[in-house]
């Protein structure tokens, strides 16, 4: 087993708005497609690395409770955090150090109402 997690999906209600939000704050190109009746936008991925997607569909409901997904903002999450509010999101917890070994985190709410964490070593 390489990773404890191999895929995650972030539920969205307005796919285009969510896609613009994540492309803006993360500087990613999200690949858009239809999968089994759901609209899915895959985040970039490298072979053997964990990735995920935004997904719009009947059984996908954005939430402030439950699992917290940490997005990798290497090398410094401050760059991405600075774009959150202008892109329509909200900063719930500003950047703070977890520990010298683990690095830093911040918590945001995306345009869909999901609670998402950002992480970096700096």
trRosetta pair geometry for C-beta under 8 A, 3 or more apart (Angstrom, degrees):
i j d omega theta_ij theta_ji phi_ij phi_ji
1 4 7.4 56 153 -83 125 46
2 6 7.9 84 68 -95 99 100
2 48 6.2 -112 -179 -165 165 89
3 6 5.7 138 76 -79 113 66
3 50 5.2 -158 160 -57 169 113
5 8 6.5 8 175 -50 127 101
5 50 5.5 55 99 -133 90 142
6 50 6.0 -130 -134 -112 29 85
7 50 7.1 -152 -67 -155 33 76
7 51 6.8 -7 -117 75 66 59
7 52 5.9 130 -171 -99 57 67
7 53 7.9 -3 -172 4 97 93
8 50 7.6 44 -5 170 97 107
8 52 3.7 -32 66 -102 76 136
8 53 7.8 179 92 27 53 56
8 69 5.4 144 153 -114 158 129
9 40 7.7 -61 -130 -129 112 106
9 52 6.0 -160 -71 -168 34 99
9 53 5.4 -13 -116 66 75 84
9 54 7.5 113 -165 -131 67 15
9 55 4.6 -1 -172 0 116 130
9 60 7.2 -92 138 -118 119 122
10 18 7.6 -175 110 -175 113 135
10 52 6.6 84 -15 139 88 128
10 53 7.2 -153 27 101 77 39
10 54 5.0 -39 73 -106 98 65
10 55 7.0 146 67 17 44 76
10 62 7.9 30 169 -110 77 82
10 69 6.5 -101 -80 31 102 157
10 110 7.4 56 169 19 137 160
10 112 7.8 133 150 55 100 143
10 114 5.7 60 -166 -159 102 176
10 116 7.1 8 -123 -89 137 121
11 54 7.8 88 -155 -161 4 66
11 55 6.0 -44 -106 71 50 85
11 56 7.7 106 -165 -95 60 40
11 60 3.5 -179 -129 175 102 91
11 61 5.5 10 140 52 160 20
11 62 5.0 -151 96 -67 98 52
11 63 7.3 53 51 -2 126 85
11 112 7.1 -163 107 142 65 146
11 114 6.9 152 60 -77 73 124
12 15 5.6 116 103 -92 130 50
12 17 7.7 -178 -175 70 122 86
12 18 3.9 -67 -131 -26 146 163
12 54 4.8 26 -17 180 132 108
12 55 6.7 152 22 68 86 33
12 56 5.0 -54 80 -75 89 85
12 60 6.9 -1 32 131 43 129
12 62 6.4 50 -106 -64 33 110
12 112 4.6 -115 -128 -88 69 155
12 114 7.8 -63 -83 -21 66 127
13 18 8.0 128 43 -37 50 123
13 56 6.8 107 -134 -128 12 98
13 62 6.2 -76 -21 -6 97 118
13 112 5.6 152 18 -142 84 100
13 113 8.0 30 2 19 120 110
14 17 4.0 27 112 24 118 119
14 18 6.2 146 84 -17 66 89
14 56 7.6 107 -58 -107 1 134
14 111 7.3 -75 64 124 113 115
14 112 6.8 -167 36 -95 79 91
15 18 5.9 -64 -147 41 27 107
15 19 6.0 29 158 -22 67 109
15 32 7.8 98 161 -133 124 111
15 39 5.0 -36 -93 108 158 136
15 41 6.8 144 -167 -24 98 120
15 54 6.9 144 -138 122 71 117
15 56 4.1 -81 -65 -21 104 145
16 19 5.7 -50 -142 35 29 113
16 20 6.4 30 157 -18 62 105
17 20 6.0 -57 -152 36 28 110
17 21 6.4 32 150 -23 63 107
17 88 7.2 -78 -177 93 103 165
17 111 5.1 -132 144 125 108 146
17 112 7.4 141 96 -65 110 81
18 21 5.5 -52 -148 33 34 116
18 22 6.4 21 160 -9 68 106
18 41 7.6 171 103 35 103 142
18 54 4.9 172 130 -168 130 154
18 56 7.7 169 31 -60 139 106
18 110 6.6 50 -130 151 87 129
18 111 5.8 -155 -89 64 58 110
18 112 5.3 8 -87 -40 115 120
19 22 6.4 -61 -146 42 27 100
19 23 6.0 24 159 -15 65 113
19 30 5.2 -142 -146 69 91 145
19 32 6.8 2 -114 -82 150 112
19 41 5.1 -172 -101 -100 103 170
19 54 6.4 -150 -75 58 66 146
20 23 5.9 -59 -141 42 27 109
20 24 6.0 28 159 -22 64 112
20 87 7.3 -174 127 -162 83 98
21 24 5.9 -65 -152 36 22 110
21 25 6.4 -1 166 -2 64 109
21 87 5.0 120 -134 151 66 116
21 88 5.8 -88 -98 58 109 110
21 89 6.2 106 -158 -45 123 106
21 110 5.7 111 134 -165 151 96
21 111 4.5 -153 -63 -5 150 121
22 25 6.4 -58 -133 45 30 95
22 26 5.5 -7 179 15 67 121
22 28 6.4 -33 141 52 90 119
22 30 6.2 70 90 -54 118 137
22 41 7.7 148 59 111 139 134
22 43 7.4 -91 158 -96 138 100
22 54 6.4 -166 -3 -39 150 132
22 110 7.4 -2 -63 -136 86 132
23 26 6.9 -70 -123 55 15 87
23 27 7.6 47 179 -119 51 12
23 28 5.6 -110 -117 71 55 69
23 29 6.7 45 -127 -106 107 31
23 30 5.6 -104 -68 -2 99 103
24 27 7.9 2 178 -65 17 47
24 83 5.8 -166 140 162 90 129
24 86 7.9 -132 155 97 136 92
24 87 4.3 166 95 -111 140 130
25 80 5.1 71 167 -168 85 85
25 81 8.0 56 -161 -75 112 19
25 83 4.4 176 -113 93 67 117
25 84 5.6 47 -112 -82 135 60
25 87 5.3 -112 -50 20 95 162
25 89 7.1 -6 -55 12 148 141
26 43 7.9 -32 117 -138 160 111
26 71 6.7 -84 -100 163 127 142
26 73 7.5 -114 -121 -104 79 82
26 80 6.0 25 -93 -128 50 124
27 80 7.8 -112 -1 -97 93 91
28 43 6.0 -21 176 -148 159 78
28 44 5.4 -140 -146 -10 108 107
29 44 6.9 75 55 -64 72 104
30 41 4.1 29 160 171 121 113
30 42 6.7 159 -163 68 70 39
30 43 6.4 -32 -111 -93 85 47
30 53 8.0 117 -157 -139 105 71
30 54 7.0 1 -158 21 148 110
31 41 6.6 158 74 -157 40 59
31 42 4.7 -15 59 53 100 98
32 39 7.2 -8 -165 -176 89 94
32 40 7.7 157 -151 88 44 45
32 41 5.1 -17 -95 -101 65 86
33 39 7.7 169 92 -154 32 56
33 40 5.7 -23 69 67 78 87
33 41 7.7 146 20 -89 63 41
33 42 7.4 7 21 -9 110 103
34 37 7.5 33 -177 -77 96 8
34 38 7.2 153 -157 77 57 40
34 39 6.0 -35 -100 -100 66 59
34 40 7.4 131 -118 20 17 83
35 38 5.4 -28 70 64 78 92
35 40 4.9 -6 17 8 118 133
37 57 6.4 93 118 -134 83 122
37 58 7.9 -20 136 7 119 105
38 55 5.4 3 168 -167 129 102
38 56 6.6 159 -168 75 76 48
38 57 3.6 -49 -113 -58 92 139
38 60 7.2 92 -137 -17 122 131
39 55 7.1 153 82 -155 53 51
39 56 4.4 -6 59 56 104 103
39 57 6.9 171 23 -57 64 82
40 53 4.9 18 -173 158 96 146
40 54 7.2 161 -154 82 50 49
40 55 4.9 -8 -105 -105 80 82
40 56 7.8 -156 -69 25 41 66
41 53 5.6 157 77 -164 46 88
41 54 4.6 0 53 52 106 94
41 55 7.7 -157 25 -70 67 44
42 45 7.1 -61 166 -9 110 114
42 51 6.9 48 -175 136 89 128
42 52 7.8 -171 -144 118 59 27
42 53 4.7 -43 -97 -95 49 108
43 51 5.0 -159 77 -171 99 100
43 52 5.5 30 18 65 124 60
43 53 6.1 -149 -6 -85 77 46
44 51 6.8 -134 94 -126 37 134
45 49 5.8 -174 -164 78 75 99
45 50 7.9 -110 -130 120 105 18
45 51 3.5 -84 -89 -27 110 154
46 49 4.3 51 63 12 86 132
52 69 7.1 -48 13 -153 172 145
55 60 5.1 -160 105 -98 97 160
56 60 6.3 -141 -134 70 21 139
57 60 4.8 82 54 5 76 112
62 110 7.7 -123 -143 69 130 105
62 112 4.1 -165 -88 139 152 102
62 113 4.3 109 125 68 130 94
62 114 4.7 -103 -153 -55 95 82
63 66 5.4 37 110 22 142 121
63 113 7.1 38 -61 119 9 98
63 114 6.4 34 51 -113 46 67
63 115 7.3 -54 111 13 61 91
64 109 7.0 -15 -104 -113 97 113
64 113 6.4 -72 -49 165 88 85
64 114 7.4 -172 -77 -142 46 24
64 115 4.9 84 -144 -33 54 112
65 115 7.6 73 -48 14 23 133
68 107 7.6 -47 -152 -120 127 112
68 115 6.2 -53 -114 113 88 104
68 116 7.5 150 -162 -128 71 27
68 117 5.4 55 163 -16 108 116
69 116 5.8 -29 70 -132 92 79
69 117 6.8 -173 92 33 40 82
70 105 7.0 -63 -128 -125 115 112
70 117 4.3 -34 -101 87 71 112
70 118 7.2 131 -158 -119 68 8
70 119 4.5 28 179 -16 116 127
71 80 7.9 -133 103 149 121 164
71 116 6.4 19 -10 170 112 113
71 117 7.1 171 16 89 68 55
71 118 5.5 -29 63 -111 92 62
71 119 7.0 164 73 22 40 80
72 119 6.2 -39 -106 72 45 94
72 120 7.4 101 -169 -86 55 66
73 76 7.1 -55 128 104 99 23
73 77 3.7 86 86 -101 144 74
73 79 7.1 177 176 56 109 91
73 80 4.6 -109 -135 13 127 141
73 81 7.7 49 -166 -31 167 83
73 118 4.8 26 -21 -176 139 101
73 119 6.3 152 22 67 90 37
73 120 4.5 -72 81 -54 87 109
74 120 5.6 159 -88 -128 38 91
74 121 6.9 30 -117 10 82 95
75 120 6.1 91 157 -167 28 121
75 121 6.5 -50 -160 52 69 96
75 122 5.2 36 149 11 85 126
76 79 5.6 94 88 -10 90 98
76 120 5.3 147 -121 133 20 159
76 122 4.1 -51 -91 85 87 116
77 80 5.5 -59 -160 44 58 107
77 81 5.5 60 144 -27 84 109
77 95 6.0 162 87 -107 112 115
77 104 6.0 -144 26 100 122 111
77 105 7.4 57 14 -128 170 25
77 106 5.8 180 134 11 138 112
77 118 4.4 133 -150 136 128 115
77 119 6.5 -168 -65 110 136 5
77 120 4.1 -167 -29 1 86 118
77 122 7.8 177 8 76 68 70
78 81 5.5 -55 -135 40 31 114
78 82 6.2 41 161 -30 64 104
78 95 6.0 -29 -81 -49 79 161
78 120 8.0 -90 -3 45 66 148
78 122 7.9 -71 4 111 105 94
79 82 6.2 -57 -160 24 22 113
79 83 7.7 11 148 -12 55 107
80 83 6.0 -64 -164 33 39 109
80 84 7.4 60 144 -49 67 90
80 118 5.8 -171 90 -144 129 145
81 84 5.7 -26 -159 -12 43 119
81 91 6.6 64 -167 -106 96 120
81 94 7.6 91 -179 -147 145 62
81 95 6.0 -115 -21 -50 172 106
81 106 5.2 40 -100 61 132 166
81 108 7.3 -166 -124 -62 76 124
81 118 6.1 -161 -68 63 92 160
83 86 5.9 -75 -160 52 51 107
83 87 5.4 41 151 -21 85 119
84 87 6.0 -76 -152 41 22 105
84 89 4.2 -75 -176 76 85 117
84 90 7.1 -93 146 30 114 6
84 91 5.6 112 87 -62 145 85
84 108 5.1 -126 -140 -130 145 141
85 88 7.8 127 -173 -7 29 8
85 89 6.4 -92 -80 73 34 65
85 90 6.8 59 -100 -106 78 39
85 91 6.5 -50 -53 -14 101 96
87 111 7.4 -97 133 -51 83 113
88 111 4.4 29 113 -96 121 109
89 108 5.2 30 155 171 132 119
89 109 5.9 174 -166 85 84 55
89 110 5.2 -44 -108 -126 115 34
89 111 5.9 -81 -74 -50 72 64
90 108 6.5 152 80 -164 47 72
90 109 4.4 2 55 50 100 104
91 94 6.0 43 162 -82 128 63
91 106 6.7 -40 -148 172 97 120
91 107 7.8 110 -168 85 56 52
91 108 5.6 -43 -106 -106 48 81
92 107 4.5 -54 72 106 110 98
92 108 6.0 167 8 -114 89 20
92 109 5.7 92 -45 -26 114 90
92 115 6.8 -17 6 -132 163 93
93 96 6.9 -62 157 5 103 117
93 105 7.7 14 103 118 121 90
93 106 5.8 -174 94 -159 76 56
93 107 4.0 47 32 35 106 99
94 106 5.9 -43 -180 -126 24 108
95 104 5.5 17 -170 171 96 126
95 105 7.3 167 -140 88 56 26
95 106 4.5 -45 -78 -65 56 113
95 118 8.0 -54 -94 83 84 113
96 104 6.6 169 86 -151 26 83
96 105 6.5 -26 61 63 73 71
96 106 7.2 123 10 -85 68 64
97 100 7.3 12 -176 -67 128 47
97 103 7.4 -123 -141 155 69 27
97 104 5.3 -52 -99 -96 51 78
98 102 4.2 -63 92 91 125 126
98 103 6.2 26 33 71 109 47
98 104 6.6 -177 -3 -106 82 21
98 105 5.5 60 -50 -3 108 110
99 102 4.6 68 49 21 91 101
99 103 7.8 8 63 12 56 28
103 119 6.3 90 94 -178 126 85
103 120 5.7 -139 168 107 134 37
103 121 4.0 -95 -103 -113 127 38
103 122 7.1 -25 -148 -8 103 24
104 119 7.0 160 86 -151 53 52
104 120 5.6 -12 59 65 98 75
104 121 7.3 80 15 167 84 7
104 122 6.8 -41 13 101 127 26
105 117 5.5 -16 -165 -173 112 111
105 118 6.6 149 -157 78 56 54
105 119 5.1 -16 -100 -97 81 74
106 117 7.0 154 78 -156 40 62
106 118 4.8 -6 55 52 91 105
107 115 6.2 -1 -176 -172 110 92
107 116 7.2 157 -155 81 62 38
107 117 5.2 -35 -98 -99 73 71
107 118 7.7 -169 -82 15 25 74
108 115 7.7 160 84 -152 39 48
108 116 5.4 -24 66 66 87 89
108 117 7.8 152 19 -101 71 22
108 118 6.5 42 -4 -19 112 108
109 113 6.3 -14 -175 -142 109 32
109 114 6.8 156 -154 75 61 38
109 115 5.9 -32 -97 -93 73 55
109 116 7.5 134 -112 18 23 81
110 113 7.2 -45 69 23 72 20
110 114 4.8 4 32 54 111 94
110 116 5.6 48 -35 0 105 129
